[in-house]
Amino acid sequence: MTFFLLIGIKDANSLPVNWSANWVFVTSEGPGKWPYFSAFRKVVFLFYLLPLYLSLFVFYSFLWGWRKSGLHCLYDLVFAVFLMEILILPAAQISFCLFLPAREKPAA
């Protein structure tokens, strides 16, 4: 389930919206691209992975008890973070943008 969630997030964020959507990055770009990727990883963790595993923890705690479900969800969450690093970082593209900040802009 986590694999398909992360693949979906990666594919959805690689689709460019339009040229005018890049105005935020053009006006606020810095020397590097890593602050953008760091923020993207935090958003994926806080808004996608953490709620998923907290809800699974609640569900599994009724079946297995809180200790087993906690260990299971913690193990899966650590695995999901490693999987996120493997899947999302090689893409090296800012969400919904046509180009990376701090690079030469393509001609329109």
HELIX and SHEET records of a PDB file:
HELIX    1   1 THR A    2  SER A   14  1                                  13    
HELIX    2   2 TRP A   19  ASN A   22  5                                   4    
HELIX    3   3 TRP A   23  SER A   28  1                                   6    
HELIX    4   4 TRP A   34  VAL A   44  1                                  11    
HELIX    5   5 PHE A   45  LEU A   49  3                                   5    
HELIX    6   6 LEU A   50  TRP A   64  1                                  15    
HELIX    7   7 TRP A   66  ILE A   88  1                                  23    
HELIX    8   8 LEU A   89  ALA A   91  5                                   3    
END                                                                             
